[in-house]
Structure formats: structure tokens, C-alpha cells
Amino acid sequence: MGDKTTISTLVEGGQASAGPPLGPELGPLPVDVGAVVNAINDKTADFEGMEVPVDVTIDEDTGDFEIEVGKPPIAALVKDEIGLESGSGEPNKTKVADMDFSTACKLARMKDTDLLAMDLHGAVKEVIGSAQSMGITVDGKDAYDVQQEIDAGEYDEELEQEEGLE
């Protein structure tokens, strides 16, 4: 078993190609670039339209490779879930969409292992914080206000119901 090289990149689900950023990284390694690209596209096909983190680990002696697909970033999941093309260029001034609190809970459960939060309360606040930075309100309210309401216990009942779904 030889040395291993790991390449980490973001690819659009099902749309990896031998071009940048992946191709130039794989080119000098003894690996079939086409096989790597095809394997990535197979593993990321369900994330079409979203950027997905991918790690490709290559054995430098044999050219064997392993692909590990991560979960898309919260921003990509939020955009996909609410059907938004892009966030606001001025999120503090221009709001571009509204998201239901239940959607924030759903996304928090989807990303639970990738978030820093210790519980669903914190995870939902992380998702809402991402939404805020994209110019998205939650249930018609400013995302920051919803985070404060979570801290004040105003969403405890909804969060307890969501925890029961896990």
C-alpha cells in the first residue's frame, strides 16, 4: 500500500467533469480521471443542482481510489428547499424569501452530524443564521428575532414535536 493523496472539492451534484477544479488535481496522479469523474457523478446524482463536498482518496502506487460524498452546505439545502436561485446581495436590507420554521427544523435534522450544535435548538438556530445571511426571513420575521424567540422558549413546543420525529 503506497502513499495516499486526498483531494477535497465542491462539485455540482451529478455534474463533475475532468476540467477544473478536479482535473488539474487528478492529472498528475496515477488514476483514471474518467473513472473518478463517473464515480463522483453516480454518487452525487441525487444532489443535482446543489454543490456537494467530495473527498477523493487515491493510492499513489496502484491508482485505486475511494470517494466520500459529504452533505451539501446549509445554504445549498436552504436554496433547494425553498426554490431560491440565490441569496440576497444585501441581506440586511433586501429580503429575498421566507422560510417556514418547520423547514428550518427539517434542514437541521438533515445536517445534524455536520453542525456544531449540541441539540436541535442550537441546530435550528444555526440553520436560521445561515438563512439570515442569505436575506431569508422565517415565518415572516427577521431571522435574528426568531433566534431570540428560540432562546426565550417561544418555540419549545414546536421543537419538542420535531425532536419526537427524529
C-alpha positions as CSV (number, residue, x, y, z in Angstrom):
1,M,0.0,0.0,0.0
2,G,1.5,3.3,-1.1
3,D,1.1,6.9,-0.1
4,K,-2.3,8.3,-0.3
5,T,-3.4,11.7,-1.6
6,T,-6.8,13.2,-0.7
7,I,-8.4,15.8,-2.9
8,S,-11.3,17.8,-1.3
9,T,-13.5,19.8,-3.6
10,L,-17.1,21.0,-4.1
11,V,-18.9,19.7,-7.2
12,E,-22.3,20.3,-8.5
13,G,-24.3,17.1,-8.0
14,G,-24.0,14.8,-10.9
15,Q,-22.0,17.4,-12.9
16,A,-18.4,16.7,-12.1
17,S,-16.0,16.9,-15.1
18,A,-12.4,16.4,-15.9
19,G,-12.0,20.2,-16.0
20,P,-11.1,22.4,-13.1
21,P,-11.1,22.1,-10.2
22,L,-10.9,18.3,-10.2
23,G,-9.0,17.5,-13.4
24,P,-5.8,19.5,-12.7
25,E,-5.7,18.0,-9.2
26,L,-6.1,14.4,-10.6
27,G,-3.9,14.8,-13.7
28,P,-0.5,14.2,-12.1
29,L,-1.8,11.2,-10.1
30,P,-1.8,7.6,-11.5
31,V,-5.6,7.4,-11.6
32,D,-8.2,7.0,-14.4
33,V,-9.7,10.5,-14.3
34,G,-12.7,9.5,-16.2
35,A,-13.5,6.7,-13.8
36,V,-13.2,9.1,-10.9
37,V,-15.5,11.6,-12.5
38,N,-18.1,8.9,-13.4
39,A,-18.0,7.6,-9.8
40,I,-18.5,11.1,-8.4
41,N,-21.4,11.7,-10.7
42,D,-23.0,8.4,-9.8
43,K,-22.7,9.2,-6.0
44,T,-23.8,12.8,-6.3
45,A,-26.7,12.4,-8.8
46,D,-29.3,12.8,-6.0
47,F,-27.9,16.3,-5.3
48,E,-28.5,17.7,-8.8
49,G,-28.3,21.5,-8.8
50,M,-26.5,21.6,-5.4
51,E,-22.8,21.9,-4.6
52,V,-21.7,18.9,-2.7
53,P,-18.4,18.4,-0.8
54,V,-16.4,15.4,-2.2
55,D,-13.2,13.8,-0.9
56,V,-11.3,11.6,-3.4
57,T,-8.5,9.5,-1.8
58,I,-6.1,8.0,-4.3
59,D,-3.4,5.3,-3.7
60,E,-0.4,6.8,-5.5
61,D,1.1,3.3,-6.2
62,T,-2.0,1.5,-7.6
63,G,-4.2,4.3,-8.7
64,D,-7.1,2.8,-6.7
65,F,-9.4,5.5,-5.3
66,E,-12.2,6.0,-2.8
67,I,-14.9,8.7,-2.9
68,E,-16.6,10.1,0.1
69,V,-19.5,12.4,-0.5
70,G,-20.5,14.9,2.2
71,K,-23.7,16.7,2.7
72,P,-24.3,19.9,0.8
73,P,-23.7,23.2,2.7
74,I,-26.7,24.6,4.6
75,A,-27.0,27.4,2.1
76,A,-27.5,25.0,-0.8
77,L,-30.1,23.0,1.1
78,V,-32.0,26.1,2.1
79,K,-32.0,27.4,-1.6
80,D,-33.1,24.0,-2.8
81,E,-35.8,23.6,-0.2
82,I,-37.5,26.9,-0.8
83,G,-36.8,27.1,-4.5
84,L,-34.4,30.1,-4.4
85,E,-31.8,30.8,-7.1
86,S,-29.5,32.8,-4.9
87,G,-29.4,34.7,-1.7
88,S,-29.6,38.5,-1.3
89,G,-26.6,40.6,-2.1
90,E,-27.6,42.8,0.8
91,P,-29.2,40.5,3.3
92,N,-29.6,43.2,6.0
93,K,-31.5,45.4,3.6
94,T,-33.1,43.2,1.0
95,K,-35.1,40.1,1.9
96,V,-35.5,37.6,-1.0
97,A,-37.6,34.8,0.5
98,D,-39.4,33.4,3.6
99,M,-38.9,30.0,5.1
100,D,-41.2,28.1,7.5
101,F,-39.9,27.3,10.9
102,S,-40.6,23.6,10.2
103,T,-38.3,23.8,7.2
104,A,-35.5,25.1,9.4
105,C,-36.1,22.1,11.7
106,K,-36.1,19.7,8.7
107,L,-32.8,21.1,7.5
108,A,-31.3,21.0,11.0
109,R,-32.1,17.3,11.2
110,M,-30.6,16.7,7.7
111,K,-27.3,18.3,8.7
112,D,-27.3,17.2,12.4
113,T,-23.9,15.5,12.3
114,D,-22.2,18.4,10.4
115,L,-23.4,21.1,12.8
116,L,-21.6,22.3,15.9
117,A,-24.8,22.4,17.9
118,M,-25.4,20.1,20.8
119,D,-29.2,19.8,20.4
120,L,-32.0,20.5,18.0
121,H,-32.5,24.0,19.5
122,G,-28.9,25.0,18.6
123,A,-29.0,23.3,15.2
124,V,-32.2,25.1,14.2
125,K,-30.5,28.4,15.3
126,E,-27.5,27.6,13.0
127,V,-29.8,27.0,10.0
128,I,-31.7,30.2,10.7
129,G,-28.4,32.1,11.0
130,S,-27.5,30.8,7.5
131,A,-30.9,31.9,6.2
132,Q,-30.4,35.3,7.8
133,S,-27.1,35.7,5.9
134,M,-28.9,34.9,2.7
135,G,-31.7,37.5,3.2
136,I,-34.3,35.0,4.2
137,T,-36.9,35.6,6.8
138,V,-38.5,32.8,9.0
139,D,-42.3,32.8,9.2
140,G,-42.3,36.4,8.1
141,K,-40.0,37.5,10.9
142,D,-36.4,38.6,10.8
143,A,-34.2,35.5,11.4
144,Y,-32.3,37.2,14.3
145,D,-35.7,37.8,16.0
146,V,-36.6,34.1,15.6
147,Q,-33.3,33.1,17.1
148,Q,-34.0,35.3,20.1
149,E,-37.5,33.8,20.4
150,I,-36.0,30.3,20.4
151,D,-33.7,31.4,23.3
152,A,-36.8,32.8,25.1
153,G,-38.6,29.5,24.8
154,E,-41.3,30.6,22.4
155,Y,-40.6,27.7,20.1
156,D,-40.1,25.0,22.7
157,E,-43.4,23.2,21.9
158,E,-42.6,23.1,18.2
159,L,-39.0,21.9,18.9
160,E,-40.2,19.2,21.2
161,Q,-42.6,17.9,18.5
162,E,-39.7,18.0,16.0
163,E,-37.4,16.1,18.4
164,G,-40.1,13.4,18.5
165,L,-39.8,12.9,14.8
166,E,-36.1,12.0,15.0
